Amino acid sequence: MIKSIDDLDLQDKRVFLRVDFNVPLDTDGTITDDTRICAALPTIRKLSESGAKVVLASHLGRPKGEKVPSMSLAPIAPALAKLIGLPVLFLDDCTGEKVENAVNSMNPGQIALLENMRYHKGETDNDPTFAKSLAKLADVYVNDAFGTAHRAHASTHGVAELIEDRAAGYLIQKELEFLGNKTESPDRPFIVILGGAKVSDKITVIDRLLDKADTIIIGGGMAYTFALAMGQTVGDSLCEVDKVELARNALRKAEEKGVKFMLPVDYLVTDSLDFGNKTLGQTKVVEGDIPDGWEGVDAGPKTIALFAEEVAKAKTVLWNGPMGVFEIEGASKGTFAVAKAVAEGGATSIIGGGDSVKAIKQSGYSDQVTFMSTGGGASLEFLEGKDLPGVTILDQ
């Protein structure tokens, strides 16, 4: 049983709250996307209003145990203070006597932010000594960082083991509800849309969802590996030749289970793709085989229409991965059309983290979907049915 923060007595308690503030910063330290900070606000607000002394812990980037100034959490404190409308005390380390004294002299309701956890090698090593020094700062442990829940690090696992009172924040509760309950027993038809580059990343998810979905739609780079499995040629398209057998097995399993398995029927192809400069060479629409010297970069118009028509029937939609190279305007139609269909369909719509969230935001439909996961790798592993150490440790 995983407790909610609503089940805890928080008055005057020091609460170690693991959040995911791993946000993109530009060269002068300005936050370019504050989604992850906003996602943690309801939990932070609840703890503060309940009279807790809120000690926030996060990582930023991969400093690998070094104090890399460009990865400091210092710029996050004023941004958070502005969003939540309360002062936020920034502490320039996350362990040690100075930090302990600062935390112990906090007032109920006050919020402090510790420096980047990954400035210490002990964080990613889940080092017991480092975990112990973090545990000195807390009476209660709360995890609300779903994006790192698939890692057993000191701040997501080690410290939680040492603190008896532990709970999930509102964000993790929501992630478990939507990626868990709502896909385990979905309102039907349940339609799963999977895109992105690699079959290898998603094959376990496909396998697992074949037991639950009514329809699986495949797009993006993955589709070319499936096209190979169906005996088509894919030209210079991104594909994984060594995964063709896995794709064939998925197609076979779908047939056995009576799951509708939809692949593109036409593609937008180009004779030159420059991702760095965001440009395409000549483009054309191809049905069936893709000729040599051309590569698929998006779903074609017939595919877009078929996919949109299918998505419109759904009562529950799970979408993970774009339909093409949506970062380039000329190859974004498929992804944005799926975003529109998902947003306007009236189904419970779950966006499974990573690039899909970026795509739905770019498409302008993000405020019309039911739930956007904050975890890329974590949401995939959870959908695969793997245990997430940062979640299982909360189970009492």
C-alpha positions in Angstrom: 0.0 0.0 0.0 1.5 3.3 -1.1 0.5 6.2 1.2 -0.5 9.5 -0.2 0.7 12.8 1.4 -2.9 13.2 2.5 -2.4 10.3 4.9 0.5 11.9 6.8 0.7 14.2 9.8 2.9 16.9 8.4 2.8 19.8 10.9 6.3 20.8 12.0 7.8 17.8 10.2 10.9 18.1 8.0 9.8 16.6 4.7 12.5 15.5 2.2 10.7 15.9 -1.2 12.4 14.4 -4.2 11.2 16.4 -7.2 12.3 16.3 -10.9 13.6 19.8 -11.6 15.8 18.5 -14.5 14.7 21.3 -16.7 16.3 22.8 -19.8 18.3 26.0 -19.3 19.8 28.3 -21.9 23.3 29.6 -21.7 22.5 32.4 -19.3 20.7 30.1 -16.9 17.1 30.9 -18.0 14.6 28.1 -17.8 13.3 27.4 -21.3 10.6 24.9 -20.2 9.2 24.9 -16.7 6.7 22.0 -17.2 8.4 19.8 -14.6 8.5 22.5 -12.0 4.8 23.3 -12.6 4.0 19.5 -12.2 5.4 19.5 -8.7 3.6 22.6 -7.5 0.5 20.9 -6.1 2.5 18.6 -3.8 4.9 21.4 -2.7 1.9 23.7 -1.9 0.1 21.0 0.0 3.2 20.2 2.2 3.8 23.9 2.9 0.1 24.6 3.7 0.1 21.6 6.1 2.9 23.2 8.1 5.8 21.0 6.9 9.3 22.2 6.5 9.8 21.4 2.8 13.2 20.3 1.7 13.3 19.9 -2.1 15.9 17.6 -3.7 16.5 17.2 -7.4 19.3 16.6 -10.0 20.0 18.6 -13.1 21.9 17.2 -16.0 24.8 14.8 -15.6 27.6 16.5 -13.6 28.9 13.0 -12.7 29.9 13.9 -9.1 31.6 17.2 -10.0 30.4 20.7 -9.2 29.6 21.9 -12.7 28.4 25.5 -12.4 26.2 25.4 -15.4 24.2 22.6 -13.8 23.5 24.4 -10.5 19.9 24.4 -9.2 20.5 28.0 -8.1 18.4 29.6 -10.9 15.5 27.2 -10.1 14.9 28.7 -6.7 13.7 32.2 -7.9 11.7 30.6 -10.7 10.0 28.3 -8.3 9.3 31.2 -5.8 7.6 33.1 -8.6 5.5 30.2 -9.7 4.4 29.2 -6.2 4.2 32.7 -4.7 6.3 31.9 -1.7 10.0 32.5 -0.8 12.3 29.6 -1.6 15.6 29.3 0.3 18.5 28.0 -1.8 21.1 25.9 0.0 24.4 25.6 -1.9 24.9 21.9 -1.0 22.8 18.9 -0.1 24.6 17.5 2.9 26.8 18.6 5.8 26.5 20.6 9.0 25.7 23.9 7.4 22.8 22.4 5.4 21.5 20.5 8.5 21.6 23.7 10.6 19.7 25.6 7.9 17.0 22.9 7.6 16.6 22.5 11.4 16.0 26.2 11.8 13.4 26.4 9.1 9.9 27.5 10.1 6.7 25.4 9.4 5.6 26.0 5.8 9.0 27.2 4.7 10.5 25.8 1.5 14.2 25.1 0.8 15.9 23.8 -2.3 19.1 21.7 -2.0 21.9 21.9 -4.6 22.1 19.4 -7.4 22.1 15.9 -5.9 24.4 14.6 -8.7 27.2 17.0 -7.6 27.9 14.0 -5.3 29.0 10.7 -6.8 27.1 9.0 -4.0 23.8 10.0 -5.5 23.9 7.8 -8.7 25.9 5.1 -6.8 23.1 4.9 -4.2 25.9 5.1 -1.7 24.6 4.3 1.9 26.8 6.9 3.5 25.5 9.6 1.3 21.9 8.4 1.8 22.5 8.5 5.6 23.6 12.1 5.4 20.5 13.0 3.4 18.3 11.2 5.9 19.6 13.5 8.7 17.5 16.3 7.0 14.1 14.6 7.3 11.4 13.1 9.4 9.2 12.2 6.3 10.2 11.1 2.8 8.0 12.0 -0.2 8.8 11.1 -3.8 7.2 13.1 -6.6 9.9 12.6 -9.3 8.4 10.1 -11.6 11.0 10.9 -14.3 13.7 9.3 -12.2 11.7 6.6 -10.4 13.2 3.9 -12.6 16.6 4.6 -11.1 17.7 3.3 -7.7 19.7 6.4 -6.6 20.4 7.7 -3.1 17.6 10.4 -3.3 15.0 8.1 -4.9 15.7 4.9 -3.0 18.6 4.9 -0.5 17.3 7.7 1.7 13.7 6.4 1.5 14.8 3.1 3.1 16.1 5.0 6.1 12.9 7.0 6.8 9.9 5.2 8.2 7.2 7.7 7.1 7.1 7.7 3.3 4.6 8.6 0.7 4.0 9.4 -3.0 3.3 13.0 -4.0 0.3 13.9 -6.1 2.3 13.7 -9.4 3.5 10.2 -8.9 0.0 9.2 -7.7 -1.4 10.6 -11.0 1.3 8.8 -13.1 0.4 5.5 -11.4 -3.3 6.1 -11.9 -3.0 6.9 -15.6 -0.2 4.7 -16.8 -1.3 1.9 -14.4 -5.0 1.7 -13.7 -6.3 3.5 -16.8 -4.3 1.2 -19.1 -4.9 -2.0 -17.0 -8.7 -1.7 -17.2 -9.3 0.9 -19.9 -12.6 2.2 -21.2 -12.8 0.5 -24.7 -12.0 0.8 -27.5 -8.4 1.2 -26.1 -6.1 2.5 -28.9 -2.3 2.6 -28.5 -0.2 4.8 -30.8 3.5 4.0 -30.7 6.1 6.0 -32.7 9.6 7.1 -32.3 12.8 5.8 -33.8 13.4 2.3 -32.4 11.5 -0.9 -32.2 14.1 -2.1 -29.7 13.0 0.6 -27.2 9.3 -0.3 -27.5 9.1 -4.0 -28.3 8.5 -5.0 -24.7 5.8 -2.3 -24.5 4.2 -3.6 -27.7 4.2 -7.1 -26.4 2.7 -6.1 -23.1 0.0 -3.9 -24.7 -1.0 -6.5 -27.2 -2.7 -8.2 -24.2 -4.7 -5.1 -23.4 -5.3 -2.9 -26.5 -8.0 -3.2 -29.2 -5.9 -1.4 -31.8 -2.1 -0.7 -32.0 -1.0 2.0 -34.4 2.7 2.1 -35.4 4.4 5.2 -36.8 7.7 7.0 -36.8 11.1 5.3 -37.5 9.7 2.0 -36.0 7.3 1.6 -38.9 10.2 1.0 -41.3 11.4 -2.0 -39.4 7.8 -3.3 -39.6 7.7 -2.6 -43.3 10.8 -4.7 -43.7 9.1 -7.5 -41.7 6.2 -7.3 -44.3 8.7 -7.7 -47.1 8.8 -4.1 -48.3 11.9 -2.2 -49.2 12.6 0.9 -47.1 15.4 2.7 -49.1 17.6 4.7 -46.8 15.0 5.0 -44.0 15.9 4.5 -40.4 15.4 0.9 -39.5 16.8 -2.0 -37.4 17.5 -4.9 -39.6 18.3 -7.1 -36.6 14.9 -6.5 -35.1 12.8 -7.6 -38.1 12.1 -11.0 -36.4 10.8 -9.2 -33.3 8.5 -7.1 -35.5 7.2 -10.3 -37.2 6.5 -11.9 -33.9 4.5 -8.8 -32.8 2.5 -9.0 -36.0 1.8 -12.7 -35.4 0.8 -12.2 -31.8 -1.6 -9.3 -32.8 -3.2 -11.7 -35.3 -3.6 -14.4 -32.7 -5.1 -12.0 -30.2 -7.4 -10.3 -32.6 -5.8 -7.0 -32.0 -6.0 -4.6 -35.0 -2.4 -3.7 -35.9 -2.1 -0.6 -38.1 1.0 0.4 -40.1 1.5 3.3 -42.5 0.1 2.7 -46.0 2.1 5.7 -47.5 5.1 7.7 -46.5 6.5 11.2 -47.0 10.1 10.5 -48.2 13.0 12.8 -48.9 16.3 12.4 -50.8 18.2 14.4 -48.2 17.6 15.0 -44.5 19.7 17.5 -42.5 18.5 17.3 -38.9 21.1 19.9 -37.7 19.9 22.6 -40.0 16.3 21.3 -39.9 16.0 21.0 -43.7 14.7 18.4 -46.2 15.8 18.0 -49.8 13.2 17.0 -52.4 10.1 15.3 -51.0 7.4 13.0 -52.4 4.7 10.6 -51.2 5.3 6.9 -51.8 3.0 4.0 -51.3 4.5 0.6 -50.6 8.2 0.2 -51.4 10.5 3.2 -50.7 13.2 3.5 -53.5 16.9 3.5 -52.8 18.3 7.0 -52.1 15.1 8.1 -50.4 14.2 7.9 -46.7 10.9 8.1 -44.9 10.5 11.1 -42.6 6.7 11.2 -41.9 3.4 9.4 -42.5 1.7 10.1 -45.8 -1.7 11.7 -46.3 -3.6 8.4 -46.6 -2.0 7.1 -43.4 -2.8 10.3 -41.6 -6.4 10.0 -42.6 -6.6 6.3 -41.6 -4.9 6.9 -38.2 -7.1 9.9 -37.4 -10.3 8.0 -38.3 -9.2 5.1 -36.0 -8.3 7.4 -33.1 -11.7 9.1 -33.3 -13.3 5.7 -32.2 -11.3 5.4 -29.0 -12.5 5.7 -25.5 -8.9 5.5 -24.1 -5.8 6.5 -26.0 -2.2 6.0 -25.0 0.3 7.8 -27.2 4.1 7.4 -27.0 6.4 8.5 -29.7 6.1 10.9 -32.8 5.0 9.8 -36.3 8.0 11.4 -38.0 10.7 14.0 -37.8 8.3 16.5 -36.3 11.1 18.9 -35.3 11.4 19.7 -39.1 8.3 21.6 -40.3 8.0 19.7 -43.6 7.9 16.4 -41.7 5.6 17.3 -38.8 2.1 16.8 -40.4 1.7 13.2 -39.3 2.6 13.9 -35.7 0.5 17.0 -35.4 -2.5 15.3 -37.1 -2.3 12.5 -34.5 -2.0 15.2 -31.7 -5.2 16.8 -33.1 -7.0 13.5 -33.3 -6.0 12.5 -29.8 -6.9 15.9 -28.4 -10.3 16.3 -30.1 -11.5 12.7 -29.8 -13.0 13.0 -26.4 -11.3 9.9 -25.1 -9.2 9.6 -21.9 -5.9 10.6 -23.5 -2.6 9.6 -22.0 0.6 11.0 -23.4 3.5 8.8 -22.5 6.4 11.2 -21.8 9.5 12.2 -23.7 9.2 13.4 -27.3 5.4 12.9 -27.4 4.9 15.6 -24.8 7.2 17.9 -26.7 5.3 17.1 -29.9 1.8 17.7 -28.4 3.0 21.0 -26.9 4.4 22.1 -30.2 1.1 21.2 -31.9 -0.8 23.5 -29.6 -3.1 20.8 -28.2 -1.5 20.1 -24.9 -4.2 21.7 -22.9 -6.8 19.4 -24.4 -5.4 16.0 -23.4 -6.2 14.2 -20.1 -2.7 13.5 -18.9 0.9 14.0 -20.0 3.5 11.8 -18.3 6.6 13.5 -17.0 8.7 10.4 -17.4 10.3 9.3 -20.6 12.3 6.2 -19.7 10.3 5.7 -16.5 6.9 5.7 -18.3 8.2 3.1 -20.8 9.6 0.8 -18.1 6.3 1.1 -16.1 4.2 0.3 -19.2 6.5 -2.7 -19.8 5.5 -3.9 -16.4 8.9 -3.4 -14.7 9.2 -2.5 -11.1 10.4 1.1 -10.6 12.7 1.3 -7.5 11.6 4.8 -6.7 8.0 3.6 -6.5 8.3 0.2 -5.0 10.3 1.6 -2.0 7.2 3.7 -1.1 5.1 0.6 -0.8 4.7 -0.2 2.9 
